[in-house]
């Protein structure tokens, strides 16, 4: 399982609880809490100094976006689509479809 996969349901859940739309930073923080990330989990950084967990959550959002479950509704704002709401929680078949759509579009 890719790191990003563990965040897919958390992103959808956070957006549903927040009424469908929320600032990216708020979503990332809420997803980290829901996923049970510890301070030690959040410490590692990429070569550019950005925390790895944030990069993984942002990458997870891209997979969901390419699958039509989440959209960027303005700079720094994420929104869940009606397809995203009806897909939550994600099934095993949906995970496979998301992996395929994400791989085909941006990796």
MDAnalysis code that builds the backbone (N, CA, C; Angstrom):
import MDAnalysis as mda
import numpy as np

u = mda.Universe.empty(321, n_residues=107, atom_resindex=np.repeat(np.arange(107), 3), trajectory=True)
u.add_TopologyAttr("name", ["N", "CA", "C"] * 107)
u.add_TopologyAttr("resid", np.arange(1, 108))
u.add_TopologyAttr("resname", ["UNK", "UNK", "UNK", "UNK", "UNK", "UNK", "UNK", "UNK", "UNK", "UNK", "UNK", "UNK", "UNK", "UNK", "UNK", "UNK", "UNK", "UNK", "UNK", "UNK", "UNK", "UNK", "UNK", "UNK", "UNK", "UNK", "UNK", "UNK", "UNK", "UNK", "UNK", "UNK", "UNK", "UNK", "UNK", "UNK", "UNK", "UNK", "UNK", "UNK", "UNK", "UNK", "UNK", "UNK", "UNK", "UNK", "UNK", "UNK", "UNK", "UNK", "UNK", "UNK", "UNK", "UNK", "UNK", "UNK", "UNK", "UNK", "UNK", "UNK", "UNK", "UNK", "UNK", "UNK", "UNK", "UNK", "UNK", "UNK", "UNK", "UNK", "UNK", "UNK", "UNK", "UNK", "UNK", "UNK", "UNK", "UNK", "UNK", "UNK", "UNK", "UNK", "UNK", "UNK", "UNK", "UNK", "UNK", "UNK", "UNK", "UNK", "UNK", "UNK", "UNK", "UNK", "UNK", "UNK", "UNK", "UNK", "UNK", "UNK", "UNK", "UNK", "UNK", "UNK", "UNK", "UNK", "UNK"])
u.atoms.positions = np.array([
    [0.850, -1.184, 0.000],
    [0.000, 0.000, 0.000],
    [0.892, 1.242, 0.000],
    [0.576, 2.142, -0.882],
    [1.302, 3.416, -0.908],
    [0.909, 4.247, 0.316],
    [1.817, 5.105, 0.753],
    [1.528, 5.994, 1.892],
    [0.223, 6.770, 1.677],
    [0.006, 7.221, 0.446],
    [-1.142, 8.073, 0.145],
    [-2.469, 7.370, 0.419],
    [-2.518, 6.074, 0.179],
    [-3.769, 5.327, 0.319],
    [-4.348, 5.401, 1.717],
    [-3.509, 5.438, 2.701],
    [-4.010, 5.440, 4.079],
    [-4.774, 6.714, 4.420],
    [-4.626, 7.750, 3.594],
    [-5.284, 9.028, 3.866],
    [-6.575, 9.253, 3.080],
    [-6.865, 8.418, 2.093],
    [-8.013, 8.666, 1.220],
    [-9.322, 8.814, 1.984],
    [-9.673, 7.823, 2.795],
    [-10.931, 7.900, 3.542],
    [-10.918, 9.050, 4.544],
    [-9.763, 9.316, 5.138],
    [-9.676, 10.421, 6.100],
    [-9.980, 11.755, 5.425],
    [-9.451, 11.975, 4.231],
    [-9.705, 13.233, 3.506],
    [-11.193, 13.369, 3.232],
    [-11.805, 12.324, 2.725],
    [-13.239, 12.383, 2.430],
    [-14.047, 12.646, 3.694],
    [-13.714, 11.948, 4.781],
    [-14.444, 12.121, 6.038],
    [-14.323, 13.548, 6.569],
    [-13.121, 14.095, 6.533],
    [-12.906, 15.461, 7.024],
    [-13.737, 16.446, 6.209],
    [-13.727, 16.291, 4.900],
    [-14.492, 17.213, 4.057],
    [-15.996, 17.073, 4.292],
    [-16.473, 15.864, 4.504],
    [-17.898, 15.662, 4.794],
    [-18.269, 16.355, 6.105],
    [-17.463, 16.134, 7.144],
    [-17.729, 16.737, 8.458],
    [-17.688, 18.256, 8.391],
    [-16.837, 18.789, 7.545],
    [-16.687, 20.251, 7.433],
    [-17.677, 20.873, 6.458],
    [-18.667, 20.116, 6.036],
    [-19.696, 20.673, 5.169],
    [-19.365, 20.625, 3.694],
    [-18.314, 19.913, 3.328],
    [-17.990, 19.734, 1.918],
    [-16.790, 20.513, 1.422],
    [-16.420, 21.586, 2.089],
    [-15.313, 22.435, 1.650],
    [-14.526, 22.913, 2.861],
    [-13.203, 22.962, 2.700],
    [-12.359, 23.460, 3.796],
    [-11.005, 23.883, 3.246],
    [-10.326, 24.800, 3.952],
    [-8.969, 25.174, 3.560],
    [-8.043, 23.958, 3.622],
    [-7.145, 23.853, 2.675],
    [-6.231, 22.709, 2.584],
    [-5.471, 22.480, 3.893],
    [-4.966, 23.538, 4.489],
    [-4.204, 23.392, 5.735],
    [-5.037, 22.793, 6.852],
    [-6.312, 23.187, 6.934],
    [-7.203, 22.626, 7.953],
    [-7.470, 21.149, 7.683],
    [-7.655, 20.809, 6.404],
    [-7.897, 19.407, 6.043],
    [-6.671, 18.570, 6.395],
    [-5.496, 19.050, 6.038],
    [-4.257, 18.310, 6.308],
    [-4.086, 18.076, 7.812],
    [-4.318, 19.116, 8.614],
    [-4.182, 18.979, 10.069],
    [-5.203, 17.988, 10.625],
    [-6.443, 18.056, 10.152],
    [-7.484, 17.155, 10.634],
    [-7.211, 15.716, 10.198],
    [-6.713, 15.536, 8.986],
    [-6.378, 14.195, 8.502],
    [-5.246, 13.608, 9.347],
    [-4.249, 14.406, 9.656],
    [-3.129, 13.931, 10.496],
    [-3.647, 13.467, 11.853],
    [-4.577, 14.226, 12.440],
    [-5.161, 13.836, 13.733],
    [-5.969, 12.546, 13.590],
    [-6.834, 12.486, 12.573],
    [-7.675, 11.282, 12.363],
    [-6.829, 10.046, 12.113],
    [-5.707, 10.215, 11.411],
    [-4.833, 9.086, 11.093],
    [-3.958, 8.690, 12.285],
    [-4.005, 9.491, 13.346],
    [-3.239, 9.173, 14.550],
    [-1.745, 9.420, 14.414],
    [-1.378, 10.368, 13.556],
    [0.045, 10.662, 13.400],
    [0.605, 11.276, 14.679],
    [1.763, 10.822, 15.051],
    [2.440, 11.348, 16.241],
    [3.410, 12.451, 15.826],
    [3.964, 13.129, 16.816],
    [4.968, 14.164, 16.526],
    [6.148, 13.545, 15.783],
    [6.504, 12.325, 16.154],
    [7.613, 11.639, 15.477],
    [7.263, 11.344, 14.017],
    [5.994, 11.005, 13.752],
    [5.560, 10.751, 12.367],
    [5.629, 12.020, 11.525],
    [5.406, 13.161, 12.165],
    [5.343, 14.428, 11.429],
    [6.693, 15.115, 11.295],
    [7.711, 14.587, 11.933],
    [9.027, 15.218, 11.940],
    [9.801, 15.068, 10.629],
    [9.828, 13.900, 9.973],
    [10.664, 13.748, 8.763],
    [10.272, 14.732, 7.659],
    [11.296, 15.233, 6.983],
    [11.068, 16.196, 5.901],
    [11.691, 15.703, 4.602],
    [11.203, 16.267, 3.509],
    [11.796, 16.019, 2.197],
    [13.046, 16.882, 2.061],
    [13.751, 16.708, 0.970],
    [14.967, 17.496, 0.723],
    [14.677, 18.993, 0.711],
    [13.447, 19.370, 0.315],
    [13.103, 20.797, 0.261],
    [12.621, 21.336, 1.609],
    [12.624, 20.479, 2.644],
    [12.256, 20.924, 3.984],
    [10.780, 20.788, 4.329],
    [9.960, 20.376, 3.371],
    [8.523, 20.191, 3.640],
    [8.303, 18.879, 4.378],
    [7.417, 18.882, 5.373],
    [7.133, 17.639, 6.090],
    [6.585, 16.558, 5.143],
    [7.129, 15.366, 5.255],
    [6.723, 14.272, 4.366],
    [5.249, 13.936, 4.505],
    [4.726, 13.975, 5.726],
    [3.319, 13.607, 5.905],
    [2.404, 14.544, 5.130],
    [2.752, 15.841, 5.078],
    [1.938, 16.792, 4.318],
    [1.994, 16.471, 2.828],
    [3.171, 16.133, 2.354],
    [3.317, 15.769, 0.936],
    [2.501, 14.524, 0.612],
    [2.475, 13.559, 1.532],
    [1.696, 12.338, 1.308],
    [0.199, 12.631, 1.287],
    [-0.253, 13.505, 2.182],
    [-1.681, 13.854, 2.208],
    [-2.058, 14.628, 0.953],
    [-1.195, 15.538, 0.526],
    [-1.466, 16.283, -0.709],
    [-1.470, 15.353, -1.921],
    [-0.573, 14.371, -1.938],
    [-0.556, 13.389, -3.023],
    [-1.831, 12.542, -2.995],
    [-2.302, 12.200, -1.800],
    [-3.547, 11.445, -1.665],
    [-4.705, 12.241, -2.251],
    [-4.717, 13.527, -1.997],
    [-5.771, 14.392, -2.548],
    [-5.719, 14.379, -4.066],
    [-4.524, 14.349, -4.645],
    [-4.408, 14.322, -6.103],
    [-5.017, 13.040, -6.683],
    [-4.784, 11.919, -6.030],
    [-5.414, 10.673, -6.472],
    [-6.934, 10.824, -6.453],
    [-7.464, 11.381, -5.360],
    [-8.905, 11.558, -5.247],
    [-9.428, 12.532, -6.292],
    [-8.651, 13.556, -6.585],
    [-9.047, 14.536, -7.605],
    [-9.126, 13.887, -8.977],
    [-8.127, 13.100, -9.324],
    [-8.114, 12.439, -10.628],
    [-9.230, 11.411, -10.757],
    [-9.763, 10.970, -9.641],
    [-10.881, 10.025, -9.654],
    [-12.230, 10.732, -9.557],
    [-12.204, 12.066, -9.487],
    [-13.449, 12.832, -9.451],
    [-14.124, 12.868, -8.093],
    [-13.386, 12.550, -7.031],
    [-13.974, 12.515, -5.693],
    [-13.767, 13.819, -4.920],
    [-12.736, 14.555, -5.282],
    [-12.378, 15.814, -4.624],
    [-11.970, 16.801, -5.709],
    [-12.247, 18.080, -5.479],
    [-11.815, 19.130, -6.401],
    [-11.137, 20.238, -5.611],
    [-10.331, 21.025, -6.310],
    [-9.790, 22.249, -5.731],
    [-10.789, 23.341, -6.091],
    [-11.395, 23.924, -5.085],
    [-12.438, 24.915, -5.350],
    [-11.932, 26.334, -5.103],
    [-10.726, 26.581, -5.486],
    [-10.071, 27.863, -5.261],
    [-8.706, 27.600, -4.670],
    [-7.861, 28.575, -4.735],
    [-6.508, 28.390, -4.239],
    [-6.529, 28.010, -2.766],
    [-5.959, 26.844, -2.477],
    [-5.840, 26.397, -1.097],
    [-7.124, 25.896, -0.468],
    [-8.122, 25.570, -1.281],
    [-9.392, 25.075, -0.754],
    [-9.745, 23.761, -1.431],
    [-10.096, 22.765, -0.630],
    [-10.486, 21.457, -1.145],
    [-11.973, 21.255, -0.907],
    [-12.619, 20.602, -1.868],
    [-14.045, 20.294, -1.752],
    [-14.297, 18.866, -2.183],
    [-15.275, 18.244, -1.547],
    [-15.675, 16.899, -1.926],
    [-16.787, 17.015, -2.967],
    [-16.794, 16.124, -3.930],
    [-17.836, 16.110, -4.950],
    [-18.976, 15.192, -4.491],
    [-20.068, 15.230, -5.214],
    [-21.170, 14.318, -4.882],
    [-20.719, 12.873, -5.062],
    [-19.867, 12.628, -6.054],
    [-19.305, 11.286, -6.249],
    [-18.454, 10.887, -5.048],
    [-17.698, 11.835, -4.500],
    [-16.884, 11.567, -3.321],
    [-17.738, 11.226, -2.114],
    [-18.844, 11.979, -1.924],
    [-19.743, 11.707, -0.804],
    [-20.357, 10.321, -0.923],
    [-20.790, 9.969, -2.126],
    [-21.460, 8.674, -2.296],
    [-20.469, 7.509, -2.270],
    [-19.184, 7.787, -2.461],
    [-18.162, 6.737, -2.456],
    [-17.599, 6.453, -1.076],
    [-17.895, 7.316, -0.103],
    [-17.335, 7.158, 1.241],
    [-18.154, 6.171, 2.045],
    [-17.536, 5.247, 2.784],
    [-16.111, 4.920, 2.773],
    [-15.752, 4.136, 1.514],
    [-14.501, 4.235, 1.143],
    [-14.045, 3.606, -0.089],
    [-13.960, 2.095, 0.053],
    [-14.407, 1.404, -0.966],
    [-14.329, -0.060, -0.990],
    [-13.022, -0.497, -1.630],
    [-12.733, -1.777, -1.565],
    [-11.530, -2.317, -2.202],
    [-11.514, -2.070, -3.702],
    [-12.675, -2.214, -4.349],
    [-12.749, -1.973, -5.792],
    [-12.482, -0.513, -6.106],
    [-12.986, 0.387, -5.286],
    [-12.764, 1.817, -5.498],
    [-11.289, 2.145, -5.312],
    [-10.616, 1.497, -4.355],
    [-9.179, 1.710, -4.159],
    [-8.408, 1.362, -5.427],
    [-8.743, 0.244, -6.038],
    [-8.066, -0.168, -7.273],
    [-8.298, 0.858, -8.376],
    [-9.534, 1.331, -8.514],
    [-9.850, 2.323, -9.544],
    [-9.102, 3.629, -9.300],
    [-8.998, 4.042, -8.045],
    [-8.288, 5.283, -7.724],
    [-6.807, 5.131, -8.051],
    [-6.221, 3.999, -7.688],
    [-4.800, 3.769, -7.997],
    [-4.562, 3.866, -9.490],
    [-5.431, 3.234, -10.254],
    [-5.266, 3.245, -11.713],
    [-5.413, 4.649, -12.277],
    [-6.408, 5.391, -11.827],
    [-6.607, 6.729, -12.365],
    [-5.471, 7.648, -11.958],
    [-4.998, 7.529, -10.732],
    [-3.893, 8.369, -10.269],
    [-2.615, 8.053, -11.010],
    [-2.317, 6.790, -11.196],
    [-1.093, 6.400, -11.897],
    [-1.115, 6.840, -13.338],
    [-2.271, 6.783, -13.970],
    [-2.363, 7.115, -15.379],
    [-2.208, 8.601, -15.633],
    [-2.523, 9.420, -14.632],
    [-2.576, 10.866, -14.861],
    [-1.364, 11.646, -14.387],
    [-0.725, 11.207, -13.333],
    [0.311, 12.122, -12.837],
    [1.537, 11.452, -12.283],
    [1.655, 10.190, -12.218],
    [2.892, 9.583, -11.760],
    [3.739, 9.140, -12.905],
])
